[in-house]
Amino acid sequence: MRGYQTSHARLLTSFSSGEFHTFRLPVPSLWPDILQKVKATGMNAVSVYTHMGLINPSRGVVDFDSFRALQPLYDAAREAGIWIVLRPGPVSYAMLTRFLLSTNTSSTSTLKQPRAEFRIGQRPKSLGLSVRMLQTGSRRGRQGGPVIDNEYQQTPISHAEYFADLEQVYKSPASKIVVPLTYNDPGQGRNFINGTVNPSQPWYIPEFQGGSFDAWGPTAPGYAPCRVLTGPDFQSVFNLQLWASNAKMINYYMFYGGTSWGGIPFPGVYTSYDYGASIAESRELTTKYDEIKRQGLFLRSSPEFYKTDWVADSSTGLAVSTSPAAFVSFLRNPDSKAGFYVVRQTDSTSTANITFKLNITSTTTGAIQVPLVASSIALSGRQSKVIVTDYAFGQKSRAVYSTAQVFYTGTIDGRDVLFLHGSSSQEHEAALALTGTPNPLQQSSLVELTHQAQGIAKGTTIVSFLAGIDGLVTVWDSDTQLVLFADSDTAATFWAPSVADTNSKDPLKNYWSIGTNTSILVGGPYLVRSASIDGTALALHGDLKAETRLTVIAPRNIRSITWNGEQVSGDLALAGTRVTAIGGFVAQLSTSSAFDGISVPKLEGWKFMDSLPEVDGAFDDSVWVVANKTTTNIPVKPSYGDGRILYGCDYGFCENTVLWRGHFTATGAEKSVNLSINGGEEETDEKFTFPEGALVPGKDNVITIVQDNMGLAETQGSNPDSSKSPRGIRGFKLDSGNFTTWKVQGKVGGYLGYPDKVRGVLNEGGLFGERKGWHLPGFDTSAWTSRDLIEGLPNSNAGVGFFVTTFKLAIPNGFDIPMSFTFQEPFGQPYRAILFVNGWMMGKRVGNLGYRPHLSMNYLCPNEFDSPQSKFPVHEGILDYSGINTVAVALWSTIPGVPVTPNLQLSIDGVYDGGVGGVVTDNPSWSKTGRL
């Protein structure tokens, strides 16, 4: 594959990326946390969707403020040394509602098949949004590629024409965009080529499975089993199979999923977008992260792997394994002749343990069968390995072969370093040309050195690793080389932070292979975020989850080491005998004295107010929108009625709660009303009987409908307008007489006049309390009734009530403390709840209802169901860790006479000494301005 050319010469020849949607973490000062965690795995990029429904909520409205901004992302990426693949669209999916530009469902254009008003000549501002985002990124980051119109089909011809329009805009000299363009071809649709690999272009996998979204439903296990299903075993087999196919540009979707807060999600997913990803929604690291780090550091350490020819595999005649149970693919660097045998079980679903030997050909040994001393190569169940031959490490060294896996290679203080790893239950072997004058070493009894073996050239040493190695073992420690081995679990506790020149003015100084090729090894901490060297001082920054032993391998001239600014005292003697005599450092890191004393308060002192006064016939809805349209561009037309269109989107209310009031003058003959309501993927069509005495003949009577809009659908199949969802009332009919007037009210201000410009257009719905701003910090509830949330609505009535309380946090600086709000009552109670934290809608809870997804979506996690979400992570920045916080719950009890007892509490998910620091809160308080 070829690299891209820049002012810094050759830029990228290997690209390893994780998907991260900034709008799903609406705290820009936490974005560096995710980028630093990506960088620490050895990956070099993130792929980032933008949400056009947030940025361009209505025609003529462009909003790059708050969490919608891109500049903080570019700045954080440059500081971390991470490339960005920006996905500006205009089309995106990602299980989002309103995933386009301002083409809401009332648009006259077919979605994703724009007519004249969306073409280049007549709508430059809308198309120019994507250009504007890329121009900013191009100036600041120099390189990084956009995906234009993700998963956008090229048929019919109008699709291809529109795509060509976008491409023309991007590539126009006036755009000043210099980054390369890419495209995500859904399902290998062969939209541009005939389905074969184009040898002149890199093979890019824009969305490889990093987990899965989870859907509404009452019986599924949730994201934890998804993280197991797509866990380290899955990553080992399937990620390496991509390597075996010679893919060099891979993005894992998702690497951090985050939260689909507010009205962001489409109906198929609930609030959590954890995705079973390598980084959990709480931003905590998982075992999947460990495996990605083992893979990522191998890729970063192996420049010979960036350029390989696919030679053959077991299905095309490659016969190098002694067992047919092992499937082998062979890649070779055409220049250095380094070889890479990617091995897995022929039956990728097998959990059996198999053993075999491999017939390899090395430039130094010719044809040999390996291992030579160990009994065999082993694969335990769903496991893959990369067996390297003629493999360079450091500046001057080369391994003849290794059946142990490469974790890290590099040059530290002029010495070539090779760090191997493998399962402690298996044997491993490497053939190395060991050089230099050895230092005194306490050798492990489980490591054997063989200096003579048939077929091996003189000067080559066979290093055999017996089963049972647990921890770090130093194999060879000389003035020219350092060879280490650890079991795979121990290897995952090591980090290899890059070290940039602190005096350099190069804006790309933190980018691996361009700004720096210097790194060190650090073992023990939960996370190492960065390392810098100033003269003889090494400064490390990172996180601790518990007290741990710190192991450092760095230049020998280092005289002092600090951890998060605090001096660390080491045991140099122990380091010299157990790790390395040159540049080795061992110490004990302890957590802060405040570590064990951090706690959160119980949520109590709730205040209550009714939030459904609209059910009163005397309620004044004179300022509501009159719903009197008789035409709609939504393709799914009403089922029945009198010709009036009662779809919220036609009146500017597409998301969250929408209220309808139908007026009619009763004659006394009316007994019932038929209503068909659509709020998501499912629709109800029911007959409602009026209670005896409820109607007042000769007077204006009103029915009130509360509709929970769960978001607009994604496009399905070949119909581009299927995203124009018929959310609202699809049918209405009195058994006698007719409605006189229909009124509708959703979020205050609709798409143009919404008052909360920080939290954005999708944060609120149309509940009375939302319209008044009861969910916002600073709203005065002193006159409200004191009523605990667990008591539910008074008299177990059906209806909607607002519960509000406040609490104080005093979290010490220097900690990262993920927290969650959890509804602790048993599942099955008939209510819905909307959780607001400091004004942000951070969760939708359905106590007894689920959603069954499309069974054809084969990338769902097991059982294709999920129970209603009860735990809602909320991050610092939304929470004020050093101040007063406001929690509001809009409780909708759906069945009269049935008690509901929501028990909401705040809990700590983890305590980490460290953190990214400098987290900023931006939680505007209540103001009556713009409130209805």
N, C-alpha and C positions, 0 to 999 in steps of 0.2 A: 504494500500500500504506500501511498505517497503522503508527504506532509504538506502543510500550507506554508506559503512563504510570507514572511513579515520583515519588518526592519530589524528584528532580532534573528534574522536568518530562519532556519527551520524551526517551526513552532511546535506542532504536535504530530507525533507519529503513533501515539497510543493515547486513548481517551477513555477514562473510567469515571463514570458520573453517577450521581444519585439525584432523584427527583425531589424537589423541595418547593412548595407553593407558599410564597411569603404571605399571601392574604389569609392562609390558614394558621398563621402565627402572627396576629395583628399587633405585635410589639417589635418595631424595627430594631430596638436596642438588644433584642435577643437573637436577631438573625446571625450576628457573629458567632453565637454559641453553636448553631447548626453548622455553619461553614467551617469552624475550627474542628468540629467532630468529623466532618467529611474529610478534611485535610489530614487528620490524624490517622485515617485508614490507609493512606497512600493514594487515594483517589485524587484526581486533579480537576474535577469540574462538578457543577450542579446544573441541572436542567430546571428551568423555572417557567411555569405558566403565569400569564397575567389573566385577570378576570375582567373581561371587557364590560360585563354588566355592572361592575363597581366603578371602573375608570370612566366609562362613557354611559352613564345611566339613562340619558335622554339625549336626543339630538341637540347639538349645540352646547352640551355640558361635558366638560373634560375635567377630570379630578385626579390629580397626581399628588394629593396631599396625604398626610398621615401614613397609614400602612399601605396605601396605594402607590406611594413613591417608589421610584427605582434607584434614585441616587444613593440612598443608604445601603442598598444591596450592592451596588457597584463598588462603593467605598469599602464595605466590609470584605468583599471578594478580593479586592486588590490587596488589602491588608493581610488577608489569610493566604493569598497566593492560590486562588481558585478561579478557574475559567467558568464562564456562564454560557449555557445554551439558553437563550431567551426565546420563549414561545409566545409571541405577541398576537398570534392569530392573523386575522380577526376571529377565526373559529377556534374554540377549544372545547374540550369535553370535561374530563376529570370529575364526573358525577356532580356537575354544577347546574344550578338553575341560571337562566339568562346568560348563556355561555358565549354570546356574540357581542358585537358592538351594540349600538342603541336600537337594534332591530328587535323591539319587543313584539309580543304576539299580535299587536294591532297594526304592524307594519304592512304596507301594501306590497312589499316584496316577498318573494319566496325566500325563506331562510336558507342561507348558504348558496342561493342561486340569484344574486341580486340583479334587479332590473336597473333601469337607467339611473335612478337616484343614487345607486351604490357604485356606479362605474367611475373610472378614474377621472374623466373629464368633468363630471358633475358632482362628485362627492369627495373632493381631495382632502377635506378636513377629517373625515372618518377614516379613510385609508391612511391618511397621514399620521394618525395616532401611532400605528405600529412603527412607521418610519421614525417618528419622534423618539420613541423608546429605543430604537436601535441606534439612532444617531448619538444619543447620550451614552449608550454602552460602548459604541465604537470609539468615541473620543476618550472615554475614561479607561476602558479596559483593553483597547486596541484590537483584541481578537476574541472570538466566541461567537457561535453561530445561532441564528434563529431557526426555529422550525416554523414554517409558514403554514397556517391552516392544518393543524394536526388532524390526522385520520380523515382527510378530505378526499372523497371519491372524485375521480376525474370523468365520470360519466353521470349524466348526459353531457353533450358537448358544451352546454352553457356553464357547467362546472369547470371544465378545462379552460374555457375562455376567461372566467373569473380568476382562476388560478394564475393564468398568464398575465392578467391585469396586475395582480398583486406583485408578481415577480418583476414586472416592468417597473413598478413604483420603487421596489427595493433596489433594483439595479440601476436606476436612473442616476446619471452623474450628479444631478441636483440633490439627491438624497445624501450623498457623501457617506454612504454605508460601505464599508470595506470588508465586513465579515462575510464568511461563506454562508450560503443558504442550504438548509437541509429539509427533508420532508419525511413524515411518518406515514408510511404506506400501510394502511390497516389490513391485517390478515394477509400480508404479502400479496397485495392486490394486483401486482404487476402493472401499475399505472403508468410507469415510465419506461420500463425495460421488459424483456420477455420472461423475467423470472430467474434468469441466471445472474451470477455475480458479475458486475462490471469490473474488470481487472484494473481499470484506470482510476477507480475511485475507491476510497475507504468503504468498508462494509460497516454500516452504522445500524445498531439496534437501538432505536430511540426509546422503547418502552419494554424492557424485559422484566419479568415478574419478580418484584421485590416484596410481594404480599398480595393482598386482595382487599377490595372494599367489602363491607358487610352490610346486609340488608335487614330491613324490619322483619320481625317474625317472632313468635312466642317460644320457640323450642330450640333454636340454634345455640351453639356454645359461645360464640363471640370471637373476638380477635385473638385471644390466647391460643386456641387450637389452630387458628390460621398461622400464627407465628411458628407453631410446631410443624405444621404441614409444609410451610415454605421456609423451614429453618435451616440450620447448618448442613444437614444431610442433603436437602434439596439444593442449596446453594453450591455444595461441592460437586454434585452430579451435573446440574443443569448449567450453572455458570461456566464450568470448565468445558462443557460440551460446546458452548459458544466459542471458547478459545480454540477448541479442536476444529471448529469449522473455519477458523482463521479470521473471525471477527475481531477487530481492533478498536472499535468505538462502541461502547456499551453503556447504556443508561439504565439504572435500576429504578423502576417505578413501583412503589415509592421508597425513598430512603428515610425520609421523615414525612409522615402523613399529616399530622396536626389535627386541627379541629374545623369542622364545617359549621361554624357558629352562625347565629342569625338566620337569615333566609338563604344562605349560600347553597345548601345541598339540593340536588334533584330528588324526586320522591323515593328513589330506591335506596337511599342511605340515611342513617340517622346522624346525630351531631358529631360523634367521633369519626374521624378519618384516620384513626391509628394505623390501619392497613396491615397490621401484623408486620410492620416494617422493622428495619434494623435499629432505628431509633424510635422508641415508643412515643406516644402522644405527649407524655409527660416530659419528653426530652431525655429520658434515661436510656442508657445503652443496654443492649440485649445480647444474647449469645449469637444472634445473627450478625451483629456488629463485629463480634470477635472473628467470625469466619470471613467476613468481607475484609477485615484488616489483614488477615493472613494472606488473602488473595491480592489485596491492593498493594501491600508492600512488596510482594513478589513481583508484580507488574512494574512497579516503580523502580525496582532494583535490577530489572532484566531488560536493558535496552536492546539486546539481541533478539528478544521476543517481539519487539515492535515491528520488525520486518522479517516475515517468514513466508516461505512457500508451503502451501498445503501439498504434501507428497502423496499420501494414500491413507486409507484406514482399513479396518478389518472387513468392511463390506465391499471394498474395491480391490481386494487381493493382497493386502498387507498381512503377511503371515509371520509375525515376530513373537507372538506369545506362545508359551508351551501349553496353554489351556484355552479351549474355545470359550470358556466362561468369562474370559477377559476380552474386552473390546478396546482396540488400540487405534489411535490416530497419530500420524507422524507429521510434524511441521519442522522445517529446517530453514535457518538463516542462509540465504544464498551467498553472503559475503564471508562470514566467519565460519560457516558450516556447523554452528551450534545446533543441536537437535533437541526437540521437545516431543516426547512421547506422552500423550494424554491418555490415561488408562481409566477405565470404569468397567463395571460389570456389563456383559452383553445384554442381560435382562436388567434394565435400569431400575426396575421395581424390586429386585431381589434384595432380601435382607440376609442372605447367606454369607458365610465367610469363605473366601476363595484364596488360593495361593497359586503362584505361577512364576516362571522366569521369563526374561525378555532377551531376545537376540538383537543386539544393537551393533551398529558399526560406528566406530570412533576414528577420527583422523589420526590418533596416536596409537591405537591398539588394533585397528582393523575390526574384524567381526569377532565378537565375544558374546557369551551368554552371562547375564547378570541376574542376581548378585553372584559374586564369586566365592565369598566366604559365608555369608548369611544363607539361611536355608531357602528363602524365597522372598518374593514381593507379595504382600497381603493386602486384600481389600476387604474391609469389614462392612458388609451391607451396602448401603447407599453411600458410597465413598468414591471419589476420583482422586487421581494423583497426576502430577507432572514429573516424569522421569527425564532429567536433563542429561545431555551428553555434550562434551566439548564446550562446557559452559564457563564463560568468563565471570570472575568476580573481582571487584576492586580494579586496580589499574594494570596489574601484571599477572594475576593468577588465573588459573583455569582448572575446573574440575573435569576429569575424564568422564565421570558419570556420577549420578547420585540418585538412589532410590528413596532417600530421605527428601522431604520437601524443603524448598528454599523459602525461608521467611524474610531474610534481608541480606543484601550484599552492599558493600560500599567501601570507601576508603576513609579511615579515621586516623588522623595524625600520621599520614603516610603509610599506614598499614592496610593491607587488603583484609577485609572482614567478611566472613561467611557465617551466617546463622541458619542452621538447619533445624527442622523439627519433624516430629512424627508421633503417631499413637504410641503410648507407653505399653500397649499390649502387643505390639508388633516389633519385628526386627527390621533394621534399616542398614543401608550401606552406602558409602561414598568412596570414590577413588580420587585422591588428591595428590598433587605435587606439592608437598609441604616444604617450605623454604625458610631461611633465616636461622638465627641463633635462638634456640628455645630458652624460655625462662623457666625457673622452677615451677612445677605444676603438681597438684595433688590430683592424680588421674582416677577416674571412676572405674570400678571393677566391671562395670557394664559396658565399657568401651574398649574394644580390642583393636590394636594396630598391627596390620600384616604388611611387611615390607617386600615380600616376594610372593607372587602368584602367577600362575600360568596365563600367558596372554597379556600381562601387564608390563609396560616398559619400566626399565630401571629408573629409580628415583620417584616412582609412584607408590603411594601408601594406600592400602585398603583399610578404611575405617569402618568397623562393624559396631553397630549399636544394638545391644541385646535388649530383649523385652524387659520392662520393669523400670526404665529410667523415669524418674519423677523429679522435675525441677531442671535447673540450668546446669549444664555440664560444659566445662572448657576442654576442648579436644586438643588444641594446638595454640600455643602462645609464644610467639617469637617476635623479633624486632621487625619482621616484614609481614607477618600474617597473624590473624586471630580467627580460629574456627570454634564455633559454639554449637551446641545441640541442646534442645529442650523438648519435652513432651509438648504436644500441640496446645494443651490448656495453658501451660506455663508460657509458651511463646506468645499467647494472646495477651499476657500481662505486660509485654514489652511494647515500647513505642520507639519510633525512629524519626523524631522531629527534625525538619530541615532547619539549617542555621544560615541566616542571611548575613551579609556584610552590613553591620549597623551604620557604617559611615557612607554607604552607597546612596546616591541620589536617584538611582534607577527606579522608576515606578513599578517595574516588574521584578524587583529584587527578591521578592518572596515566592516567586514562581519556580517550581522545581524544573531543572534542566535548562532554564533560561536565565534566571536571576541567581540561582545557586545550585550547586551539586554537593553541598556539604551537609552532613547529618551526623547525629550521634545516636547512641542507644540508651534508653532509659527504661528500667523495669520496676514494676511494683504499683505505681499509682493507678487509681481508677481511670484517670485521663491525664494525658500530657498535652496541653494546648499549644505551648510554644517553648522554644529554647533560643537563647541569644548568648553570644560570647563577646565580652568586652575586655580585651587584654587577657588576663589570667582568671577572670571571673565568669562563671557560668550561671545564668539566671534561668530557672525553670518555672513555668506557670502551669497549673493544672488543678485537678480535683482529687480529693481523697474521700473514699467511702468508709474507710476504717484505717486504723494504724497499719502501716505496711513497711516492709523492707525496701529501701530504695537502692537500686543498682544502676550505676552510670558507667558507660564506656565512652570516654571523650578524649580530647588531646591531652597529652601528658603535662602540658604547662599549666593546666587549670589548678589554681591554688585555693579557690573558694567557690562554693556552690550555694545558691539560695533557692528556696522553694516558696513561691508566692511572696517574695521579698524577705523571707526570714532565713537567717544563716543556718546551714545544715552542717553538723559535725559528723565526720565519717570515720570508719574503721579501715584505714589504709592497709593494715597488715592482713586483715581478712580478705579485702578485695584482691590483694596480690596473690594469695594462695587459692582462692575460690573462683575468681573471675579472670583477672589479667593483671600482670605486674606493670603494665604500661597503660596509664590513663584509666585504671579501674577505681571505682569508688563505691563503697557500701555504707549505708547509714540507715537509721530508723526514722521514719516520718510519723509523727503523731498528729492527731486532729486537735483542733483548738479546744480550749477548756470549755467553751460554750457549746460544744458539739452535742453533748448529751442532755442539755437543758432546754432545748428548743421545743416549744409546744404551741398549740393553737387553741382558742377558746371554743366553748360549746355555743352553738347558735341558739339564742334565746332572746326574750324581750320583744317578740314579734308584735307588730301593729297590723290591724286589719281594716280593709274597706271594700265594700261591694264594688265590683267593676263591670256590672252589666245593668246599668240603669235603663238601657235601651229597651228592656222588656216592658217597661211601664208605657202604657198607651199615651200618656201625656208627655213623654220625652220629646224634646224639641229637636227634630232632625232637619230644620230648615236650612242649615248650612251644608248639609250633606249633598253629594252629587246625585242629580236626578238620573236614574238609569232608564233612558228612553230610546236608546239606539235600536234600529231595526235591521242593521246590517253589521257583519263582522268579517274580518279577514281570517279568523280562526276556522280551519277547514271542517272541524267537527261541529255541526250545527246543533241547535237546541232540539231536544226530543219532542217537546210539546210546550204549549203556552199560547200567547196571543200575538206573537211576532216580535216582542221586545227581547233584546239581547241582554242577558244578565250574567255576562262574563266579566270578572273583575279587571282583567287586563285591558278591556276596551275602555275602562274608566281610570286607568292608571294605577290599579291595585293588583299586582301580580303575585306578591309574596306575603307570607305570614298571615295573621288573622285578618279576615275581611268580614264586615257586618252588613247585613241586608235588612231592610224594613219594607215590607209589602203592605200598602194601605188599601183598604176596601170599605165600602159602605155596606154594612150588613143589613139584610132584609129579615133575618130570623130563620130563613130556610137553609142557611149554610150549616152543614154538619161536619165537613172535613175539607182538607186540602191535600193534594198530591204534590210532592216535591222531589225532584231529582237533583242531588247535590254532588258536585265533583270537586274534591280537594286534593287529589293525588292520582295515583295509578288506579285506584278503585273508586267506584261511584255507588251512591245509595239512591234508591228510588222507592219511596215509601208513602203510605197514606197516613195522615195525622188527623185524628178525630178531635174536634173541639170539645173541651169539657163543658158539661152542662152549666149554662149561665155565663160562660166566658164572653160571649158576643153581646154587643149592645146594638140592637136594631136601630136603624136610622142614623147611626153615628159612624164616625171614622174608627175603624178597627185596624189593628196592626199586628202582623206576625213578624217576629224578629228571628233572624237566622245568623248564627255564628259559624263561620266557615274557616276551618284551619287549613290554609293553603300550604301544602308540603313541598311546593316548588314545581317548576316546569320540567317537562320530560326532555330527555335527550332525543336527538334524531334517531328514528328507527327505520332500518331498511332503506329502500330507495326513495321514500317520501321525505323530501327535505322540510316539509311543513309540519311534520309530526311533532316538532318541538313547540308548535303553537298550541299549547294545551288549553282545553276548555274549562278552566278553573272558575267555578261559580255555580250558578243555578241553571241546570240544563233543561229543567222542566218545572212548570208551576201551573196549577189549575185548581180552582175552587170547585166543589161539587155543584155549586149554584152561584151564579153571578161572576163578576170579574174584578180584578185588581184595578184600582184607579191610578195609583202611583207606586213606583219602586224607587227607593233611595239606597245608596251604597256608600260605605266609608271604610277605607283602609288606613294605611299609615298616613300620618299628617303630612300634607304637602305633596303626596304622590312622588313622581320622579323629578320634579323641578323645584318644589318648595320645601323639601324635607329640611327640618331645622338642624338636625345633628350632622354637621358636615365632617366631624372627626370620625365617628363610628360608621357613617356612610348610609347609603340608601337601603341596604338590606337588613339593618339592625332592628327595626321596629315593625310592628303590625298595627292593626286598627282597634285593639281593645281600648276601652274607655281610659283605663289607667295608663296605657302607653301614650295615648293622645295627650293626656294631661302631663305626662312626664314623671309619673310616680316611681318609675324604675331608676330614676337618675339620682346621683348623690346630691344631697342638699335639699331634697324636697321635704317639706315640713309635714311630718306625720304625727305631731304631738297631739292633735285633736282626734286621732283615730282611736278605734277600740283596741284594747290589748287582747290579743287572742293568739294562742300558740298555733303554729302551722300544723302540728300533729292533730289538732282538733278539727281540721277541715272547715268547711263552710257551716255557718250556723244552722242548726236543726237538720243537718245532713241534706240540705237543699241542693238541687241542681242549679248550676249557675257558675259565675266567674267572680272570684275575689282576689284582691291583691294583698299579699303579706310582705311586710318590709321590716328588716332589722338592720342594725349596724354592729360592727365589732372592730376591735383594734388589734393590729399586729405590730409586733416589735421584734422583727427578725434581725439579728446582728449582721453587720456588713461582713462580707467575705464568705458567704454561704449561698449555695444554690439549693433551694428547698421546694421541690415540686409538691403541689397541693391539689386536692380534688374535693369537690362537693359531691356527696353521695346520698341518695335516697335509700334509707336503710329498711324501710317497711317491706313486708312480703309482696311479691309480685301478684298481680291479679286484681288490684283495686281499680274501679272505673273512673279514672281521671286522666286529664292531660295537665301538664305543668310547663311553664316557660320560666327558665332560670336566668335572672339578670344579675350580673356582678359588676358593681360600679358603673351601671348603665349599659353594659355590653350583654347582649343576648347570647349566653354561653351554653345553653342547652335546651332541648325540647325533650320532655319526658312523657311517655305514654305508659300509664301504669298497667294496662291490661290488653293492649292491642299491638299487633305486629303487622308486618307487610311481607307477603310472599313474593320473591323476585322472579324474574323470568328464568325458567329452568334451562333455557338455551345458553345462558351466560356461563360458559364452562370454566371461567376463571374465578368463579366464586369459591370461597372457602367451604369447608366440609358442611354437609347437611343442608346448605343453601338456606338456612334460616338464622335469625338472631333474636335473642330476647330483647325486649326494650331496654335501652341504655339506662343505667341507674347511677353510674359514676361519671362525673364530668370534670376532667382536669382543667384547671384555670391557672394561668401563668402569672408570675411577677410582671408587673407592668400593667396588667389588668387589675390584679390585686396590688394594693399599696402595702408593701411589707414594713413600712414605718409610718403607719397612720391609720385613719378611720376608713373602714370599708362598708359599703352598702350592698346588701343582698335583697333582691325582690323576687318573689315567686308569684306569677299569675297562675292561680289554681282554677281549673275548669273541671268541676264535678259534673259528670254526664248523666247520672241516674239518680233521681230523687229518692230519698229514704235509705240510701245505701251509704253507710259511713265510709269516708276515706281518711286515712291517717298518714299523710306524708311526713316522713321523719328525715329531714335534711340536716346533715352535719358536715363540717369541714375536717379534713384529715390530711396528714402529712404522708406523702408517698415515698419520700427518701430524703436523707440529709447528706449533703455533699459539701465538704469543706473546700471552698474555692469558688468556682463559678466564673462567668464571663465578666461580671461586674458592670457597674454603670447603667443599670436598667432604669429606664425612664417611664414614669406613668403619664398617661395623657387621657384623663377621664373627666371631660367637661361636666360641670355640675348643672343642676336644674336652672332653667330660666323660663319665664312665662312667654318669652318671645317666640312666636310661631306655633304655640300650643293651642289646641282646639278644645 
